[in-house]
Amino acid sequence: MKSKFSVKLGKLRREKGLSQRQAAAELGISQALLSHYETGAREPKLDFVIKACEYYSVSADYILGRTDERGDKQSVLSRKVSGFIEQFEILEAEEAVLIKKLKKITEEY
């Protein structure tokens, strides 16, 4: 049975339009090993999970199937706050300043 990791790993590779051979070369493993990871025949070590997260620009929670949000919690929060600010840019200048201060505060964390 395929793990959530194996499903996500294959999906991310296909989204990039890469063959297993291409992705494996860029990830520093053999095509056969990548195939095993994508079919769920083998479980990866932590160092590969980290490398895959960096390569595909996703969080470990996403690639492990713990969330549908691709980024880490901070980047998700930042995107949501940014979207919120865009919706309220029509507010009067004083109110807009307060919202921008909120965005700055959240970006600092």
VMD Tcl script that draws the C-alpha trace (Angstrom):
set ca {
  {0.00 0.00 0.00}
  {1.29 3.42 -0.93}
  {2.09 5.84 1.86}
  {1.03 9.47 1.71}
  {4.71 10.30 1.20}
  {5.05 8.09 -1.85}
  {1.90 9.54 -3.43}
  {3.00 13.15 -2.79}
  {6.54 12.46 -4.02}
  {5.32 11.12 -7.35}
  {2.77 13.91 -7.70}
  {5.38 16.62 -7.11}
  {7.72 15.09 -9.68}
  {5.00 14.86 -12.31}
  {3.91 18.46 -11.62}
  {7.45 19.55 -12.49}
  {7.25 17.54 -15.70}
  {10.24 15.39 -14.76}
  {10.95 11.76 -15.45}
  {12.04 9.60 -12.54}
  {15.51 9.53 -14.05}
  {15.74 13.35 -14.16}
  {14.38 13.85 -10.64}
  {16.57 11.09 -9.22}
  {19.70 12.64 -10.74}
  {18.86 16.03 -9.26}
  {18.06 14.48 -5.88}
  {21.31 12.50 -5.87}
  {19.81 9.00 -5.85}
  {19.29 6.26 -8.42}
  {16.17 6.08 -10.57}
  {15.47 2.64 -9.08}
  {15.52 4.00 -5.53}
  {13.22 6.90 -6.47}
  {10.87 4.37 -8.04}
  {10.85 2.38 -4.80}
  {10.04 5.54 -2.82}
  {7.22 6.47 -5.21}
  {5.67 3.01 -5.16}
  {5.99 2.71 -1.40}
  {8.28 -0.33 -1.66}
  {10.90 1.48 0.46}
  {10.70 4.19 3.09}
  {13.20 7.05 2.80}
  {15.57 8.22 5.47}
  {15.12 11.64 7.02}
  {17.93 13.20 4.99}
  {16.13 12.32 1.75}
  {12.81 13.71 3.03}
  {14.57 16.99 3.82}
  {16.27 17.06 0.42}
  {12.95 16.37 -1.35}
  {11.23 19.15 0.61}
  {13.93 21.62 -0.40}
  {13.95 20.44 -4.01}
  {10.18 20.71 -4.44}
  {9.85 23.77 -2.16}
  {7.28 22.19 0.14}
  {7.07 21.61 3.87}
  {7.73 18.26 5.50}
  {4.13 18.29 6.76}
  {2.93 18.52 3.16}
  {5.16 15.82 1.68}
  {4.37 13.48 4.59}
  {0.64 14.00 4.04}
  {-0.05 15.81 7.30}
  {-1.48 18.92 5.58}
  {-2.64 20.08 2.18}
  {-0.78 23.39 2.61}
  {2.46 23.18 0.64}
  {4.41 25.76 2.63}
  {5.42 25.90 6.24}
  {3.00 27.44 8.73}
  {4.74 30.81 8.64}
  {4.60 31.14 4.86}
  {0.96 30.02 4.84}
  {0.14 32.63 7.48}
  {2.05 35.28 5.56}
  {0.14 34.47 2.34}
  {-3.19 34.59 4.15}
  {-2.38 37.92 5.76}
  {-1.20 39.27 2.41}
  {-4.48 38.23 0.82}
  {-6.40 39.84 3.65}
  {-4.51 43.10 3.16}
  {-5.17 43.12 -0.57}
  {-8.91 42.85 0.09}
  {-8.89 45.86 2.37}
  {-6.63 48.24 0.44}
  {-9.69 50.34 -0.31}
  {-10.05 51.25 3.36}
  {-9.32 54.72 4.52}
  {-5.62 55.48 4.90}
  {-5.58 55.16 8.69}
  {-7.18 51.72 8.68}
  {-4.86 50.54 5.92}
  {-1.83 51.59 7.96}
  {-3.01 49.44 10.87}
  {-3.43 46.41 8.62}
  {0.04 46.90 7.12}
  {1.50 47.05 10.64}
  {-0.21 43.72 11.35}
  {1.36 42.23 8.24}
  {4.82 43.48 9.26}
  {4.44 42.00 12.73}
  {3.44 38.58 11.36}
  {6.31 38.58 8.85}
  {8.81 39.16 11.66}
  {7.81 35.83 13.20}
}
mol new
graphics top color blue
foreach p $ca { graphics top sphere $p radius 0.5 }
foreach p [lrange $ca 0 end-1] q [lrange $ca 1 end] { graphics top cylinder $p $q radius 0.2 }
display resetview
